[in-house]
Structure formats: structure tokens, C-alpha cells
Amino acid sequence: MSLEVLAIGELSFGYSKDTMLFENFSLSVHQGEIKAIVGPSGVGKSTLFELILGRSKPHKGTIKAASLSQVFQDPYSSFHPSYSIRDQIAEVTSMNECGELMEQMGLNEEHLNALPHKLSGGQLQRCSILRALLMKPKLLLLDEPTSALDNLNQLDIMKLIVSKLGGMGVLLITHDTSLAQWCADDIIRLG
Ligand code: ADP
């Protein structure tokens, strides 16, 4: 059995006692596995990531996560506007093995040397995914990662992530059920 990279056990959480978003919610992700969380807006998908990242504390239950990196929906909020993309990736991970992955993602040196606002949303999101993969996480959290990409790029980028799975497990939030059906081993519907 492959290593468990995320274990959520009997989680309960709500921003107020009257509106609980999770009650006794359990979920596990193993290496080499993609699990998708789907559900309508407001059901608690982003809150689940906040809990996994430790930014909110569960009322009850346990969350154990291996080393992780994350990609958020809006790439412009994932990068500081005043520093080059290269500097911001180098700050968190080694760029020694960057070349091949960069090419596979349709990026080049010019993109990395640019300030974030010089790139399109799709280009910057690919930089965000590049950074997340270079960190070699055991757990990759993807919150609507492809909504900033055009249709053509969406599938290519997800295919690339799938090809890099190896020792990594992925938790994907998406409203795109066809994307979830295509790539996920398991789909968890909230709401
Ligand atoms: P989703 O990602 O599925 O759209 P969210 O996790 O963003 O849902 O939000 C779930 C619910 O919790 C929504 O009703 C939202 O208004 C509420 N909510 C989100 N963040 C906070 C917060 N920091 N304080 C209070 N309520 C919040």
C-alpha cells in the first residue's frame, strides 16, 4: 500500500455553530492518487484547504498532511507584484531541475525573468504550477487550478501533473466535473 499523504479524520468545522460546513468528514489521499472535491459555490471547498493549510482550526477531528505545495485559482494573488517570477520560485525551491519542466509547461527564460503582471493569467498560472511541482511536495493542493487557463492548455497541464504523480498525491478542487471524471481516482461531492 502506498504512503498516505493526507489523512483527515472525523473533521467538524463551521464558521458559526449554526452553519456547520463539515461534520465527521473523513478523507485520505495516498501517493500516486488524485482525489477531486466537487460541489457548488459556498459549500466549503476552499475552507477545506484553509483547514489543511492550518489557517483555520477544526472544532473536532484530525488532519495530518505530508509536505505540501498549493496552487490557487487566481495566479496574480500567488505572486508578489514587485519581484520577478524567477526570484520568487528560487526563494522557495531549487531551480536546478527547472529547464525540462519549464519547457514542458510551455514556458521559457523570458517568462521567468518577468514581473508577474507582464504575463497573461494563463502564463502566470503555469508558473505557479511550475513552482509547486519544483517543490517536490508529497501532497499537491490544487484549487481550481485550470480556470485561468484556456481550454487547450487545461488538459495539457493536467496531463503533465498526472505524469508527474509518482510519489505525490493530489487533492483537486474543481467545479469542472468532466475534468474531475477524467483525472481523479475518486470524486468527493460536497453539498
Ligand atoms: P467554496 O470554496 O465551496 O465556494 P468556501 O469554503 O469559500 O466555499 O465558503 C463556505 C462558506 O463559508 C460560505 O458560506 C462562505 O461565505 C463562508 N466563509 C468562507 N470564509 C469565511 C470566513 N473567513 N468567515 C466566515 N464565513 C466564511
Boltz pocket constraint, residues with backbone or C-beta under 6 A from the ligand:
constraints:
  - pocket:
      binder: B
      contacts: [[A, 15], [A, 21], [A, 39], [A, 40], [A, 41], [A, 42], [A, 43], [A, 44], [A, 45], [A, 46], [A, 47], [A, 48]]
      max_distance: 6.0
